[in-house]
Amino acid sequence: MNRSLTFVPALLFSVLLYGCASTHVEPVSKVVSMPVDPALFIDGAVIGDIETVDCTLSGGTKTSCYRITIAGAPADPDTSPEGPYCPPTIESSAKEGGTWIDGKGTLYQVDGAFIQNLSTLYKDKEWQMYNVKTGKVTVIDGARGCEVAGDPRPIPGFNNFCLSCSIKELDGGVKKTVLIPKTPVPVAEPIAIEGRDNTGVALNGVLFGPPAPLDLIISSHTLGVLDDCGAHANPHEGYHYHAATGCTELGIQKDGHPAMIGYALDGYAIYAKSDKTTITSEGVDQCGGETDAIRGYHYHASAPGENKIFGCFMGEKGYIEEEENENSLEGETEGAPEHSHDLEHGHVHE
């Protein structure tokens, strides 16, 4: 897998630290809209034919969109493999666990030492996600793990567990139909990324998710751990990315520009981060965007620990068909229903 992240030890777990983000704003006059190229999606990423349909964007503009049904699982499993998620014991190495983020620029490697030191990291003695006698991490996986995953609300009487939901538990992926404008329509003011709606689609057929509700997750003393590609899954959104860690870099650029990773819902292309050692990217606006003669206006991915794929939208958004009837749900819960609160028959390992 193409990984350029370097981890450094701190508090017995690994972290990746970044600097401060840019606040430059790209003038609307410089936002040059290049048309979407559906041929860039790799084989296996799309189900059926990509259609051209009439659509209405988030700002009310009526235009033509590509209607793209994605498979919901990485079509490049060799370079963007799923998992692992929860380490089995506090002795587990980084290879046995996934990653976690703090939303401020830190990417943690979830090895056994990370689990062991959660109470120190969050300054909260209630964290105890492993059996002190055996060292085994408390993990909910299998079908029950998928049911619970994606809903960070506390389960009465049950906490301190690591969640794991594999794509194989979701019949190989959750199909989603994405409508993206054929040519982006610029907006006068950037549109913030907020709420639970997904933000785009990778060239390998996986959704770019919204920022994860980290405060709510942490307050419930659970972890919906991300894998090494910055993704996890639940039965409502399927497998989706919360961070760009070096996977999905499929659109190689002949001029040496960072590779393209996918499209935002507004139709602007997203490219890998130029400098992966810091948050700061010279010459980009607050959305992470810039303009050049070859690619027009485009975004660059945020640093993995920032809890967002890119900063904001500079165009009117398309949409995901399956989300249109779900937006009346309150809160950022990634589309999950209320918990059944019945874990008796779940796969709980401790």
C-alpha positions as CSV (number, residue, x, y, z in Angstrom):
1,M,0.0,0.0,0.0
2,N,1.2,3.5,-0.7
3,R,1.8,5.0,2.7
4,S,4.0,8.1,3.2
5,L,3.1,8.7,6.9
6,T,5.8,8.6,9.5
7,F,4.8,8.0,13.1
8,V,6.8,9.2,16.1
9,P,6.3,7.7,19.6
10,A,4.7,9.7,22.4
11,L,3.0,8.5,25.6
12,L,3.7,4.9,24.4
13,F,1.6,5.3,21.3
14,S,2.4,6.7,17.9
15,V,1.2,10.1,16.6
16,L,1.7,12.3,13.6
17,L,1.8,16.0,14.3
18,Y,1.1,18.8,11.8
19,G,1.4,22.6,11.8
20,C,-1.3,25.3,11.5
21,A,-3.8,25.5,8.6
22,S,-3.9,28.2,5.9
23,T,-6.6,30.8,6.0
24,H,-6.1,32.2,2.4
25,V,-9.4,32.5,0.4
26,E,-9.4,31.8,-3.3
27,P,-11.1,34.7,-5.2
28,V,-14.2,33.6,-7.1
29,S,-12.6,35.1,-10.3
30,K,-9.9,32.5,-10.0
31,V,-12.2,29.5,-9.6
32,V,-11.9,27.9,-13.1
33,S,-14.3,25.0,-13.4
34,M,-13.0,22.0,-15.4
35,P,-15.6,19.3,-16.4
36,V,-15.8,16.1,-14.5
37,D,-14.3,13.1,-16.3
38,P,-16.2,9.9,-15.3
39,A,-13.6,7.8,-17.1
40,L,-11.2,8.4,-14.2
41,F,-13.1,6.0,-11.9
42,I,-11.2,2.7,-11.9
43,D,-12.6,-0.6,-13.0
44,G,-15.0,-2.0,-10.4
45,A,-15.6,1.3,-8.7
46,V,-18.9,1.9,-10.5
47,I,-21.9,-0.3,-10.9
48,G,-23.7,-0.2,-14.3
49,D,-23.4,2.8,-16.6
50,I,-22.8,6.4,-15.6
51,E,-25.8,8.4,-16.7
52,T,-26.4,12.0,-17.6
53,V,-29.5,13.4,-15.8
54,D,-31.1,16.7,-15.1
55,C,-30.5,17.9,-11.5
56,T,-30.8,20.8,-9.1
57,L,-27.8,21.7,-7.1
58,S,-27.7,23.0,-3.5
59,G,-27.8,26.6,-4.6
60,G,-30.9,26.1,-6.8
61,T,-29.0,25.9,-10.1
62,K,-30.6,23.6,-12.6
63,T,-28.0,21.8,-14.7
64,S,-26.8,18.4,-15.9
65,C,-25.3,15.9,-13.5
66,Y,-23.5,12.6,-13.8
67,R,-25.5,9.9,-11.9
68,I,-22.9,7.4,-10.6
69,T,-23.7,4.3,-8.6
70,I,-20.7,3.2,-6.6
71,A,-19.9,-0.3,-5.2
72,G,-19.1,1.0,-1.7
73,A,-15.9,-1.1,-1.4
74,P,-12.4,-0.3,-2.6
75,A,-12.0,-1.4,-6.2
76,D,-8.2,-1.3,-5.5
77,P,-7.9,-3.6,-2.5
78,D,-4.2,-4.2,-3.1
79,T,-3.4,-0.5,-2.7
80,S,-6.3,0.6,-0.5
81,P,-6.9,-2.4,1.7
82,E,-9.6,-2.5,4.4
83,G,-8.7,-2.9,8.0
84,P,-7.4,-3.7,10.5
85,Y,-9.4,-1.9,13.1
86,C,-9.2,-2.9,16.8
87,P,-6.0,-4.4,18.2
88,P,-6.7,-7.7,20.0
89,T,-4.6,-7.0,23.1
90,I,-2.6,-4.3,24.8
91,E,0.5,-6.0,23.5
92,S,-0.6,-5.7,19.9
93,S,1.7,-4.0,17.4
94,A,0.7,-1.2,15.0
95,K,0.1,-3.8,12.2
96,E,-2.7,-5.3,14.3
97,G,-4.7,-2.1,14.7
98,G,-6.0,0.9,12.7
99,T,-5.8,4.6,13.3
100,W,-7.5,7.4,15.2
101,I,-7.7,11.2,14.9
102,D,-8.1,14.1,17.2
103,G,-9.5,16.7,14.7
104,K,-6.6,19.0,15.3
105,G,-3.9,17.4,13.1
106,T,-2.8,14.4,15.1
107,L,-3.1,10.9,13.6
108,Y,-2.7,8.1,16.2
109,Q,-1.7,4.6,15.4
110,V,-4.1,2.3,17.4
111,D,-1.8,-0.3,18.7
112,G,-2.1,-2.0,22.1
113,A,-0.2,0.8,23.9
114,F,-2.7,3.4,22.5
115,I,-5.6,1.4,24.1
116,Q,-3.7,1.0,27.3
117,N,-3.1,4.8,27.5
118,L,-6.5,6.1,26.7
119,S,-7.1,7.4,30.2
120,T,-3.9,9.4,30.0
121,L,-4.6,10.8,26.5
122,Y,-8.1,12.0,27.4
123,K,-7.4,12.7,31.1
124,D,-10.3,10.6,32.1
125,K,-10.0,7.6,34.4
126,E,-13.2,6.0,33.1
127,W,-11.4,4.8,30.1
128,Q,-10.7,1.1,30.6
129,M,-11.0,-0.7,27.2
130,Y,-9.1,-3.9,28.2
131,N,-9.2,-6.6,30.7
132,V,-6.5,-5.9,33.3
133,K,-5.9,-9.6,34.0
134,T,-5.6,-10.8,30.4
135,G,-4.7,-7.7,28.5
136,K,-7.4,-8.5,25.9
137,V,-9.1,-5.4,24.4
138,T,-12.9,-5.3,24.6
139,V,-14.1,-5.4,21.0
140,I,-17.6,-5.6,19.5
141,D,-17.4,-7.0,16.0
142,G,-19.3,-9.1,13.6
143,A,-23.0,-8.2,12.8
144,R,-23.4,-6.5,16.2
145,G,-20.3,-4.4,15.6
146,C,-21.8,-3.2,12.4
147,E,-25.1,-2.4,14.1
148,V,-23.5,-0.3,16.7
149,A,-20.9,1.3,14.5
150,G,-21.6,4.8,13.3
151,D,-23.8,5.7,16.2
152,P,-21.6,7.3,18.9
153,R,-24.4,7.8,21.4
154,P,-23.9,5.9,24.7
155,I,-25.4,2.5,25.3
156,P,-26.8,2.4,28.9
157,G,-24.9,0.0,31.0
158,F,-22.2,-0.7,28.4
159,N,-19.2,1.3,27.5
160,N,-15.4,1.1,27.0
161,F,-15.4,-0.9,23.8
162,C,-13.7,-0.8,20.4
163,L,-16.0,-1.2,17.4
164,S,-15.2,-3.2,14.3
165,C,-17.4,-3.5,11.3
166,S,-16.0,-5.3,8.3
167,I,-17.2,-4.8,4.7
168,K,-17.8,-8.6,4.5
169,E,-20.5,-8.1,7.2
170,L,-22.2,-5.7,4.7
171,D,-22.4,-8.1,1.9
172,G,-19.3,-6.7,0.3
173,G,-20.4,-3.0,0.5
174,V,-23.3,-0.6,0.5
175,K,-24.2,0.8,-2.9
176,K,-24.8,4.6,-3.1
177,T,-25.9,6.7,-6.1
178,V,-24.1,10.0,-6.3
179,L,-25.1,13.0,-8.5
180,I,-22.3,15.3,-9.4
181,P,-22.6,18.3,-11.7
182,K,-20.9,17.6,-15.1
183,T,-19.2,21.1,-14.8
184,P,-18.9,22.7,-11.3
185,V,-20.9,25.8,-10.6
186,P,-18.8,28.2,-8.4
187,V,-20.3,29.9,-5.4
188,A,-19.6,33.5,-4.2
189,E,-18.8,32.3,-0.6
190,P,-17.4,29.0,0.5
191,I,-19.9,26.4,1.8
192,A,-19.0,24.9,5.2
193,I,-18.8,21.1,5.6
194,E,-21.1,20.2,8.5
195,G,-23.7,17.8,9.5
196,R,-23.7,14.1,8.6
197,D,-23.9,14.3,4.8
198,N,-21.0,12.7,2.8
199,T,-18.8,15.0,0.9
200,G,-17.7,13.2,-2.3
201,V,-16.5,10.0,-3.9
202,A,-13.1,8.4,-4.4
203,L,-11.9,7.1,-7.7
204,N,-12.0,3.6,-6.2
205,G,-15.8,3.7,-5.5
206,V,-15.8,4.7,-1.8
207,L,-17.5,7.7,-0.3
208,F,-15.7,10.6,1.4
209,G,-17.5,11.0,4.7
210,P,-18.2,14.1,6.8
211,P,-16.2,15.0,9.8
212,A,-16.7,12.3,12.5
213,P,-18.5,13.6,15.7
214,L,-15.3,13.1,17.8
215,D,-16.5,14.8,21.0
216,L,-19.7,12.7,21.1
217,I,-17.7,9.5,20.4
218,I,-15.1,10.2,23.1
219,S,-17.8,11.2,25.6
220,S,-19.3,7.7,25.2
221,H,-16.0,6.0,26.0
222,T,-16.0,4.1,22.7
223,L,-13.9,4.1,19.6
224,G,-15.1,3.5,16.0
225,V,-11.5,3.0,14.9
226,L,-10.5,3.9,11.4
227,D,-8.3,1.5,9.3
228,D,-4.9,2.5,7.9
229,C,-6.7,4.2,4.9
230,G,-8.7,6.4,7.3
231,A,-12.0,4.6,6.8
232,H,-14.5,2.5,8.7
233,A,-18.0,1.1,8.0
234,N,-21.5,0.9,9.2
235,P,-24.7,-0.5,7.6
236,H,-26.1,2.9,6.7
237,E,-23.2,4.7,5.1
238,G,-21.2,1.6,4.2
239,Y,-17.4,1.9,4.1
240,H,-16.3,5.5,3.9
241,Y,-13.3,7.7,4.4
242,H,-12.8,10.3,7.2
243,A,-9.2,10.9,6.4
244,A,-6.9,10.8,3.4
245,T,-3.8,8.9,4.5
246,G,-2.2,8.0,1.2
247,C,-4.7,5.4,-0.1
248,T,-6.8,6.0,-3.3
249,E,-4.1,8.0,-4.9
250,L,-5.0,6.6,-8.3
251,G,-5.0,9.6,-10.7
252,I,-1.3,10.0,-11.3
253,Q,-0.4,13.3,-12.9
254,K,2.3,13.5,-15.6
255,D,3.7,16.8,-14.4
256,G,4.4,15.6,-10.9
257,H,1.4,17.2,-9.3
258,P,0.0,15.1,-6.4
259,A,-2.3,12.3,-7.5
260,M,-6.0,12.8,-7.8
261,I,-8.0,10.8,-5.3
262,G,-11.6,11.6,-6.2
263,Y,-14.4,14.2,-6.7
264,A,-16.2,16.4,-4.2
265,L,-20.0,16.6,-4.5
266,D,-19.6,20.0,-6.2
267,G,-17.7,18.4,-9.0
268,Y,-14.2,19.8,-8.2
269,A,-11.5,17.2,-8.2
270,I,-9.6,16.4,-5.0
271,Y,-5.9,15.7,-5.1
272,A,-3.6,14.3,-2.4
273,K,-1.9,16.7,0.0
274,S,1.3,18.3,-1.4
275,D,3.3,18.3,1.8
276,K,2.4,15.4,4.0
277,T,4.6,16.4,6.9
278,T,2.6,19.5,7.9
279,I,-1.0,20.9,7.7
280,T,0.2,24.1,6.0
281,S,-0.1,24.0,2.2
282,E,1.3,27.1,0.5
283,G,-1.0,28.8,-2.0
284,V,-4.3,27.1,-1.2
285,D,-7.5,28.7,0.0
286,Q,-9.5,27.9,3.2
287,C,-11.1,25.0,1.3
288,G,-7.7,23.6,0.4
289,G,-8.1,24.7,-3.2
290,E,-5.9,26.2,-5.8
291,T,-6.1,26.8,-9.6
292,D,-3.6,25.8,-12.3
293,A,-3.7,25.7,-16.1
294,I,-4.0,21.9,-16.3
295,R,-6.5,21.1,-13.6
296,G,-8.4,24.3,-13.2
297,Y,-9.7,24.9,-9.6
298,H,-9.2,21.8,-7.4
299,Y,-8.9,20.8,-3.8
300,H,-6.0,19.2,-2.0
301,A,-6.7,16.8,0.8
302,S,-6.4,17.9,4.4
303,A,-3.9,16.4,6.8
304,P,-5.3,13.1,8.1
305,G,-5.6,14.2,11.7
306,E,-7.9,17.1,10.8
307,N,-11.0,15.0,10.6
308,K,-12.0,16.2,7.1
309,I,-11.1,15.2,3.6
310,F,-11.0,18.9,2.4
311,G,-11.8,22.2,4.0
312,C,-15.1,23.4,2.4
313,F,-17.0,23.6,-0.9
314,M,-16.3,26.2,-3.5
315,G,-19.2,25.1,-5.7
316,E,-22.9,24.2,-5.5
317,K,-23.2,20.7,-4.2
318,G,-24.8,17.7,-5.9
319,Y,-26.1,15.0,-3.7
320,I,-26.4,11.4,-2.8
321,E,-29.8,10.0,-3.6
322,E,-30.0,7.8,-0.5
323,E,-29.4,10.8,1.8
324,E,-32.3,12.9,0.5
325,N,-34.8,11.2,2.7
326,E,-32.5,10.9,5.7
327,N,-31.7,14.5,6.4
328,S,-34.6,15.0,8.8
329,L,-32.8,12.9,11.4
330,E,-31.3,15.0,14.1
331,G,-27.6,15.1,15.1
332,E,-24.4,13.9,13.5
333,T,-24.9,10.1,13.8
334,E,-23.8,9.0,10.3
335,G,-27.3,7.9,9.5
336,A,-27.6,5.3,12.3
337,P,-30.9,4.5,14.1
338,E,-31.3,4.3,17.8
339,H,-29.4,1.5,19.5
340,S,-31.4,-1.6,20.4
341,H,-29.4,-1.6,23.7
342,D,-29.3,-5.4,23.4
343,L,-25.7,-6.7,23.2
344,E,-26.4,-10.1,24.7
345,H,-26.0,-11.9,21.4
346,G,-23.3,-9.7,19.9
347,H,-19.7,-10.6,19.4
348,V,-18.0,-9.0,22.4
349,H,-14.4,-10.0,23.1
350,E,-12.7,-9.1,26.3
